[in-house]
Amino acid sequence: KNEVEQSPQNLTAQEGEFITINCSYSVGISALHWLQQHPGGGIVSLFMLSSGKKKHGRLIATINIQEKHSSLHITASHPRDSAVYICAVLGGGADGLTFGKGTHLIIQP
Amino acid sequence: DGGITQSPKYLFRKEGQNVTLSCEQNLNHDAMYWYRQDPGQGLRLIYYSQIVNDFQKGDIAEGYSVSREKKESFPLTVTSAQKNPTAFYLCASGRQAFDEQYFGPGTRLTVT
């Protein structure tokens, strides 16, 4: 079964800082998801990627299949980016997605 | 206005009672999923359905049951056999199995 590790677990930064959240997994996958969960609990899908890089607004996601690693970057961070960011992988022998425990991000004004 | 709805947002039950959580989607998605989230843990898959009238157990199906009689609906019943039912339950859907998933707002179940 795939082991998904995220780092850091908690991150507090100042508004405007460049943020990087990392995700590594143990077994080859077919796709990786980045999700955002706000304090109310609702989850939004940010990216699904299987190679290379994707960009949406101030968010950038990259994946290195050989190194079994993905990063989520936030440029010009803002307090509204405060949330839990979750990495989930598809494949590696499991039925469905395997989720990381999440990175709790707080952006202070 | 397409999306996934879950109701209710908060649910309280006494131990020993079965309870059914609602999940409806109007996205015309074939696949639907139920996840459980506990503090400090990643989401875990309870059941999933790739098509109407078909569903499969996920990693933690014991004590739960589902049905998929309509494409739009995938209700989850938490039975009295589930030993630790208090948790946050999330429903999701996708165009096909394990494609990008769209999540509902969740139901927080408390059993005392």
Chai-1 contact restraints between the chains, C-beta under 6 A:
chainA,res_idxA,chainB,res_idxB,connection_type,confidence,min_distance_angstrom,max_distance_angstrom,comment,restraint_id
A,G41,B,F88,contact,1.0,0.0,6.0,A-B,restraint_1
A,G41,B,G106,contact,1.0,0.0,6.0,A-B,restraint_2
A,G42,B,P105,contact,1.0,0.0,6.0,A-B,restraint_3
A,I43,B,F103,contact,1.0,0.0,6.0,A-B,restraint_4
A,S45,B,E100,contact,1.0,0.0,6.0,A-B,restraint_5
A,M48,B,E100,contact,1.0,0.0,6.0,A-B,restraint_6
A,L90,B,F98,contact,1.0,0.0,6.0,A-B,restraint_7
A,G96,B,L45,contact,1.0,0.0,6.0,A-B,restraint_8
A,G96,B,Y48,contact,1.0,0.0,6.0,A-B,restraint_9
A,F99,B,G42,contact,1.0,0.0,6.0,A-B,restraint_10
A,F99,B,L43,contact,1.0,0.0,6.0,A-B,restraint_11
A,G100,B,G42,contact,1.0,0.0,6.0,A-B,restraint_12
A,K101,B,G42,contact,1.0,0.0,6.0,A-B,restraint_13
